[in-house]
Amino acid sequence: MASNPFLTSQPGARPSISKTTRILIAVAAVVVVGLVAYLEFAPKPSAEDIPLTAEAKGYITNLKLDNVGMKATVDYFSQRVVEIEGSIANNGDRGLDLVEVTCVFRDYSNQIVSRQHAPIVSKKMGGLKPGETKTFRLPFDAVPDSWNRQMPQLVIAGIDFQ
């Protein structure tokens, strides 16, 4: 009876990996490490670079954020929740269906650690009529631990007119 070379095994023998397979694994590892490093350390556009229409940029001067404050609480699941509260006034002559802000959180070195986009006025909330002031509340539960605990920069990032 002939023996099958695929079924015989020698004690202590390890399966061999071809040189090509080892090279492919090494290249894949380098690519993954490079991608992670790029996503972590690559420069990110500043919040001020978020494009607004020319019409919206011109109207921003008619919007006033006031009484903006911040507090941190612990929710039911023992998670820290950062809340930013304030009011927005529409001192212009146009109604707004939507006003969105980007909250820019920084670390102790003044580097941006998080940008969080949120509406402070929406159609569902009734919009914002000319001369009207509305309060807003923005809860954030995913702020990085490296955040410097200072008030984030609020940048108006989007406006939709009625």
Rosetta blueprint (number, residue, H / E / L):
1 M L
2 A L
3 S L
4 N L
5 P L
6 F L
7 L L
8 T L
9 S L
10 Q L
11 P L
12 G L
13 A L
14 R L
15 P L
16 S L
17 I L
18 S L
19 K H
20 T H
21 T H
22 R H
23 I H
24 L H
25 I H
26 A H
27 V H
28 A H
29 A H
30 V H
31 V H
32 V H
33 V H
34 G H
35 L H
36 V H
37 A H
38 Y H
39 L H
40 E H
41 F H
42 A L
43 P L
44 K L
45 P L
46 S L
47 A H
48 E H
49 D H
50 I L
51 P L
52 L L
53 T L
54 A H
55 E H
56 A H
57 K H
58 G H
59 Y H
60 I H
61 T H
62 N H
63 L E
64 K E
65 L E
66 D E
67 N E
68 V E
69 G E
70 M E
71 K E
72 A E
73 T E
74 V E
75 D L
76 Y L
77 F L
78 S L
79 Q L
80 R E
81 V E
82 V E
83 E E
84 I E
85 E E
86 G E
87 S E
88 I E
89 A E
90 N E
91 N L
92 G L
93 D L
94 R L
95 G L
96 L E
97 D E
98 L E
99 V E
100 E E
101 V E
102 T E
103 C E
104 V E
105 F E
106 R E
107 D E
108 Y L
109 S L
110 N L
111 Q L
112 I E
113 V E
114 S E
115 R E
116 Q E
117 H E
118 A E
119 P E
120 I E
121 V E
122 S L
123 K L
124 K L
125 M L
126 G L
127 G L
128 L E
129 K L
130 P L
131 G L
132 E L
133 T E
134 K E
135 T E
136 F E
137 R E
138 L E
139 P E
140 F E
141 D L
142 A L
143 V L
144 P L
145 D L
146 S L
147 W E
148 N L
149 R L
150 Q L
151 M L
152 P L
153 Q E
154 L E
155 V E
156 I E
157 A E
158 G E
159 I E
160 D E
161 F E
162 Q L
